[in-house]
Amino acid sequence: MNDHANESHDHHHEESFVSKYIFSLDHKMIGKQFLIYGLIMFIVGGGLALLFRWQLAWPDKPLPIIGVSQEYLDEGEVVSGADKMWEKWGEDDEENWFERTMHAGIIGPEFYNALFTMHATIMVFFVVVPLLVGAFGNFLIPLMIGTRDMAFPVLNMLSFWTSVLGAVIMMAGFLVPGGHAAAGWTGYAPLSSVPDFTGVYWGQNLWCIALIVMGVSSLMGSINYITTVINMRAPGMTYFRLPLVIWSLFIVAILLLLAFPVVASALALLLFDRMAGTSFFAAAGGGEPLLWQHLFWFFGHPEVYILILPGMGLASEMISVFSRKPIFGYKSMVWAMISIAFLSWVVWGHHMFQSGMNPALSMGFMTTTMLIAVPSAIKTFNWLGTLFRGSIRYTVPMLHSLAFVSMFVIGGLSGIYMANSPVDIHIHDTYYIVAHIHYVVFGGSVFALFGAIFYWFPKMFGRHMNATLGKIHFWLSFLAFNGVFFPMHILGVAGHRRRIHNPLDTDLRGPGGMEIQGINEFITICAFILGAAQIIMLVNVFWSMYKGRVAEQNPWHANTLEWQAPTPVPHGNFDQIPHVYHGPYEYSVPGADADWIPQTQADGEPSHGEPIPAGATAD
Amino acid sequence: MTDADQATYEHTADTGQPTSNARLAILILLGAEIMFFAGLIGTFLVFRLGSVTWPPPSQADVRLPIGVTGINTIVLLFSGYTMIRVLLSARKDSQKELRRWLLVTGVLGVIFLVVQGSEWVRLVHHGFTLSSGVYGSIFYVLIGCHALHVLVAVVWELSVFAKALGGCYSIDRHVGVEICAIYWTFVVVLWPILYVMVYLV
């Protein structure tokens, strides 16, 4: 079934630097490109968060190091290098970007709005999707289903570079006069559709254009993923022998395919409203501002499952391998993901309980939303069932996967509160929702992502990452993460609104009349620790690429097909297309002579035994 | 391994793919296109069903060209039929018929675009534009998005025609014709829905 692929890879051909590293058609290289690109955007998105966290903890105080000194603020006395710098910049205020955005190192309200808008936009569209779907989808799908490449390699390359173009347009928004988009990542009309409301002109237009470009990129990616999974599986690789991560990416590709065009149409309407004088979201011309919320969340809710489902898939792989047990309830895991994907289309109204929607409709959305707890709980109990009485190995990927499960449970439980229309009226648009989304997307997806980078690094780069650094990074991140986001639940219940520039402007008291600004300061300190911990991760990734311990072919004794391919994986992946005889999770099978049975091992065939020593099959 | 597993394995190994990658990909793309138009049609319905009178009172004097567009609808539907003839000719490897029907289909597509364009020019001259309230906004955006898709389909179809002139297709190799025909059919089938919704009801 892979005739054309077979013939094109039998002869080895030299590639130029450009065709190997830049406009590469190889799914593995494109996956790595997405990885590097996502990590760079991760630094940008995280940096934006640290800036606005500073403002929330110490409102209107100059930033450390780059801000002016207190003496300069009080008496205009130049005492530090930063004072001198801002004094000089103050002379040409319209020209200087820093002067426009954060005069004297103090984050003004307009820049604050752009910061939280862009933090979310970058993290959702340019970090989590490129990393989880772009990097791991590209790297893993052909390897794990046993084929030589994606169905459309050129489309794949175009998908990556379109996504880079989207990122460039999005980053350009910071530099245009008027600043970047400031209407929140949800871009609610009319705040987003009438330029005068935010004072942002080209920033918001570029935001729309960049997201449409990203939509084109993910359209190309998902066409590729779906076609590849349907048409190019190795002989014997039936749908119910696919690893769960492939199932999750397959489902995510379908969600992306069907959800993104809807927001693309909404973004086009928004652009027309801003630039061509239409009145889709303008009540004055007969338009309907609420329409934006419907269109956005019709896409937006599938989008949040696009962010979490690959994390679920990745964690399922690692939990099974490091428990040395089959995944508990494989088929129910698949059906749970399919039902989550299906239900994600009929719950968007739970973002709009406060919008003046008919309460009867709220009731319906409340019910469908709470239904999602059922498949989510099935998955959680299946992970616990997998761990139960397993021979658990506390490797770095396993630690991250365990963090994924526990953080996902916390995020899932707080979601149930918000699904309740009466409760949501109190906590809507407070820090409670901020805590919830970060527990699911950071505590969930990003921890699974860190684990997955560590787990598949040996196959990607032929070297191991450093386990000690990995553990330090994990524990620092895990503790700091909870330090940042758990107290946000308390802030939220106390009524701390999100997206406000200066929390001291509101006289808020927490439980028992507690002064809550202290919580904001604690959160910010933890946020800086969390940010610093990621430096360890980045150092570990880039150092290990060149200096890490050389990896053997199957270091984790895993069953799935990618570990049966040589390390580093050559162009074309497999010496010959593998035949698949098993499901992906046959660990510790009673009576077998090893505790793992690779998917390629035929019945009655003796165990593949020890993994092939490193370098023996390297090309 | 159970018997059922064995059977599936044999099936996958022996019969291969039920459909080619290219055909599958174009069908998947249509899924995305349908969702894109679903967003726009949903927008139209929100305005249409949310208004007491349609067109809204401020645009009450606007008369859409129902008759001319109706004839144009027939032109486009006929191009759907000629596209079927294109496919049939490709499948029985009749190069002469293939070229003829490709040409006819392309010309019908161009006629549709020209008529639509001239009607738009007339409407704009009557003062009905994008900024004529929500009625003008949704009319031009929804119909314009369809016109843009027809334009893409026409350009694609004419490139297939050029290739057919060069003799690029044979009975075994005409997937290029097939995927173009699938896209063309989507554009044709979508139009009557929009015509009935926007012009008639």
Interface residues (C-beta under 8 A of the other chain):
Chain A: M1 A151 F152 L219 S222 I223 N224 I226 T227 I230 N231 M232 R233 P235 G236 M237 T238 L257 L258 A259 F260 P261 V262 V263 A264 S265 A266 A268 L269 F272 A276 G277 T278 S279 F280 G285 G286 G287 E288 L291 H294 L295 F298 V580 Y581 H582 D603
Chain B: M1 D5 T8 Y9 T12 A13 G16 Q17 T19 S20 N21 L24 A25 I28 L29 G31 A32 E33 M35 F36 F37 A38 G39 L40 G42 T43 V46 F47 G50 S51 P56 S58 L130 S131 G133 V134 Y135 G136 S137 I138 Y140 V141
